[in-house]
């Protein structure tokens, strides 16, 4: 895994993207979400959501947990300035905790 010093440019690029900020805000509010839940909450197609989640994971901002064929995303330990940016995004974009309509692997 990259250290923040080597990864700072990637972190800053990730934080400069509105979709990434919305994803981070939702993860912060829900603790862990599956890609299909992001699709529903943001009304974005799966390939778009997956591309942004990969960018966030590659920059070290989020963690990925596999459960069978499903992937669940949660926050990684981040420096304080990242938490502050996410808090500002939650406020700016009026991101709220939403009802979860789980589809991934649930019966």
Residue frames as qw, qx, qy, qz and C-alpha x, y, z in Angstrom:
[[0.000, 0.888, 0.460, 0.000, 0.00, 0.00, 0.00],
 [0.378, 0.561, -0.032, 0.736, 1.24, 3.48, -0.81],
 [0.327, -0.436, -0.458, 0.703, 2.03, 5.93, 1.95],
 [0.134, 0.899, 0.365, -0.203, 0.29, 9.29, 2.03],
 [0.205, -0.712, 0.313, 0.594, 3.53, 11.08, 1.15],
 [0.217, -0.117, 0.777, 0.579, 3.80, 9.13, -2.10],
 [0.095, 0.498, 0.840, 0.194, 0.05, 9.22, -2.62],
 [0.009, -0.541, -0.330, 0.773, -0.76, 12.86, -1.82],
 [0.172, 0.231, -0.429, -0.856, -1.26, 13.90, -5.45],
 [0.266, -0.233, -0.872, -0.339, -3.73, 11.03, -5.98],
 [0.158, -0.523, -0.705, 0.452, -5.58, 11.93, -2.77],
 [0.053, 0.468, 0.068, -0.880, -5.87, 15.56, -3.83],
 [0.228, 0.056, -0.654, -0.720, -7.12, 14.59, -7.31],
 [0.243, -0.364, -0.898, -0.049, -9.72, 12.32, -5.75],
 [0.122, -0.567, -0.540, 0.610, -10.92, 15.06, -3.42],
 [0.066, 0.336, -0.202, -0.918, -11.26, 17.48, -6.36],
 [0.227, -0.133, -0.786, -0.560, -13.98, 15.37, -8.03],
 [0.514, -0.195, 0.161, -0.819, -17.62, 15.98, -7.08],
 [0.863, -0.065, -0.393, -0.312, -18.73, 12.38, -7.64],
 [0.597, 0.119, -0.666, 0.431, -15.87, 11.13, -5.47],
 [0.079, -0.211, 0.462, -0.858, -16.86, 13.56, -2.72],
 [0.714, -0.158, -0.070, -0.678, -20.47, 12.38, -2.88],
 [0.835, 0.017, -0.550, -0.008, -19.32, 8.75, -2.64],
 [0.382, 0.171, -0.630, 0.654, -17.07, 9.55, 0.33],
 [0.351, -0.236, 0.257, -0.869, -19.92, 11.41, 2.04],
 [0.837, -0.127, -0.253, -0.469, -22.25, 8.45, 1.64],
 [0.732, 0.071, -0.622, 0.269, -19.63, 6.04, 2.94],
 [0.101, 0.245, -0.528, 0.807, -19.03, 8.29, 5.95],
 [0.539, -0.190, 0.152, -0.806, -22.75, 8.41, 6.75],
 [0.910, -0.023, -0.176, -0.374, -23.45, 4.69, 6.17],
 [0.589, -0.555, 0.587, 0.017, -20.12, 3.15, 7.28],
 [0.298, -0.180, 0.859, 0.376, -20.17, 0.55, 4.49],
 [0.650, 0.500, 0.147, -0.553, -22.00, 0.32, 1.15],
 [0.645, 0.109, 0.680, 0.329, -22.09, -1.96, -1.88],
 [0.126, -0.101, 0.457, 0.875, -21.76, -0.60, -5.42],
 [0.090, -0.499, -0.757, -0.413, -25.44, -1.28, -6.16],
 [0.251, -0.752, -0.492, 0.360, -26.42, 0.93, -3.22],
 [0.212, -0.449, 0.154, 0.854, -24.35, 3.79, -4.62],
 [0.062, 0.219, 0.700, 0.677, -26.08, 3.34, -7.98],
 [0.188, -0.690, -0.691, -0.103, -29.48, 3.78, -6.32],
 [0.329, -0.728, -0.295, 0.524, -28.48, 6.67, -4.06],
 [0.176, -0.511, 0.263, 0.799, -26.64, 8.70, -6.71],
 [0.677, 0.618, 0.318, -0.241, -28.70, 7.56, -9.71],
 [0.148, 0.721, -0.588, -0.335, -25.53, 6.77, -11.65],
 [0.908, 0.236, -0.302, -0.171, -24.77, 3.74, -13.84],
 [0.903, -0.389, 0.121, 0.138, -22.72, 0.93, -12.33],
 [0.776, 0.296, 0.001, 0.556, -19.65, 1.46, -14.59],
 [0.078, 0.779, -0.101, 0.614, -19.42, 5.12, -13.53],
 [0.660, -0.691, 0.149, -0.256, -19.75, 4.27, -9.83],
 [0.954, -0.142, 0.080, 0.252, -17.20, 1.45, -10.11],
 [0.594, 0.536, -0.065, 0.597, -14.68, 3.67, -11.88],
 [0.156, -0.788, 0.185, -0.566, -14.90, 6.32, -9.17],
 [0.829, -0.526, 0.140, -0.129, -14.70, 3.74, -6.38],
 [0.902, 0.133, -0.019, 0.410, -11.56, 2.26, -7.95],
 [0.307, 0.683, -0.150, 0.646, -9.98, 5.71, -8.03],
 [0.476, -0.728, 0.196, -0.453, -10.81, 6.24, -4.35],
 [0.950, -0.290, 0.100, 0.062, -9.48, 2.80, -3.41],
 [0.779, 0.362, -0.064, 0.508, -6.29, 3.31, -5.43],
 [0.103, 0.719, -0.210, 0.654, -5.68, 6.61, -3.66],
 [0.389, -0.005, -0.762, 0.518, -6.06, 4.87, -0.27],
 [0.296, -0.236, 0.177, -0.908, -9.16, 6.78, 0.84],
 [0.821, -0.125, 0.089, -0.550, -11.48, 3.78, 1.01],
 [0.272, -0.281, 0.920, -0.034, -11.22, 0.09, 1.81],
 [0.691, 0.133, -0.442, -0.557, -12.77, -2.74, -0.20],
 [0.446, -0.181, 0.829, -0.284, -14.16, -5.89, 1.40],
 [0.474, 0.113, -0.698, -0.524, -15.17, -8.81, -0.80],
 [0.534, -0.005, 0.708, -0.462, -18.05, -11.04, 0.21],
 [0.678, 0.374, 0.631, 0.054, -18.57, -13.66, -2.47],
 [0.476, 0.428, 0.422, 0.641, -19.05, -11.76, -5.69],
 [0.097, -0.940, -0.263, -0.196, -20.03, -8.52, -3.93],
 [0.506, 0.171, -0.266, 0.803, -17.69, -5.70, -2.91],
 [0.333, -0.866, -0.371, 0.030, -18.36, -3.45, 0.03],
 [0.412, 0.512, -0.134, 0.741, -16.69, -0.08, 0.52],
 [0.511, -0.788, -0.290, 0.184, -15.79, 1.65, 3.78],
 [0.071, 0.958, -0.225, 0.165, -13.57, 4.55, 4.86],
 [0.772, 0.129, -0.364, 0.506, -9.86, 4.00, 5.36],
 [0.462, -0.705, -0.177, 0.508, -8.01, 5.79, 8.13],
 [0.438, 0.690, 0.190, 0.545, -7.39, 9.21, 6.65],
 [0.343, -0.006, -0.265, 0.901, -5.55, 12.33, 7.75],
 [0.021, 0.573, 0.537, -0.619, -7.61, 15.04, 9.42],
 [0.156, 0.394, -0.232, -0.876, -7.72, 17.28, 6.37],
 [0.207, -0.099, -0.848, -0.478, -9.49, 14.55, 4.39],
 [0.131, -0.507, -0.809, 0.266, -12.13, 14.24, 7.11],
 [0.030, 0.546, 0.195, -0.815, -12.63, 18.01, 7.01],
 [0.187, 0.202, -0.556, -0.784, -13.08, 17.99, 3.23],
 [0.210, -0.285, -0.912, -0.209, -15.62, 15.16, 3.47],
 [0.075, -0.564, -0.620, 0.540, -17.52, 17.06, 6.18],
 [0.118, 0.456, -0.113, -0.875, -17.60, 20.14, 3.92],
 [0.205, 0.021, -0.775, -0.597, -18.83, 18.01, 0.99],
 [0.123, -0.433, -0.883, 0.134, -21.64, 16.52, 3.12],
 [0.020, 0.633, 0.369, -0.680, -22.77, 20.03, 3.96],
 [0.091, 0.412, -0.371, -0.827, -22.21, 21.58, 0.52],
 [0.296, 0.025, -0.785, -0.543, -23.94, 18.80, -1.46],
 [0.639, -0.188, 0.234, -0.708, -26.56, 18.18, 1.26],
 [0.526, 0.128, -0.837, -0.080, -25.64, 14.51, 1.45],
 [0.614, -0.356, 0.348, -0.612, -27.93, 12.68, 3.84],
 [0.222, -0.108, 0.965, -0.090, -28.15, 9.19, 5.20],
 [0.593, 0.113, -0.342, -0.720, -30.65, 7.44, 2.96],
 [0.863, -0.059, 0.388, -0.318, -32.80, 4.38, 3.28],
 [0.090, -0.432, 0.843, 0.306, -30.83, 1.43, 2.01],
 [0.862, 0.279, 0.045, -0.421, -32.41, -0.72, -0.68],
 [0.347, -0.470, 0.791, 0.179, -30.01, -3.63, -0.57],
 [0.841, 0.394, -0.160, -0.334, -29.87, -5.76, -3.67],
 [0.381, 0.587, -0.711, 0.073, -26.40, -7.24, -3.42],
 [0.369, 0.154, -0.895, 0.195, -26.62, -10.81, -2.22],
 [0.292, 0.013, 0.643, -0.708, -29.59, -10.26, 0.07],
 [0.073, -0.293, -0.914, -0.271, -32.70, -12.36, -0.22]]
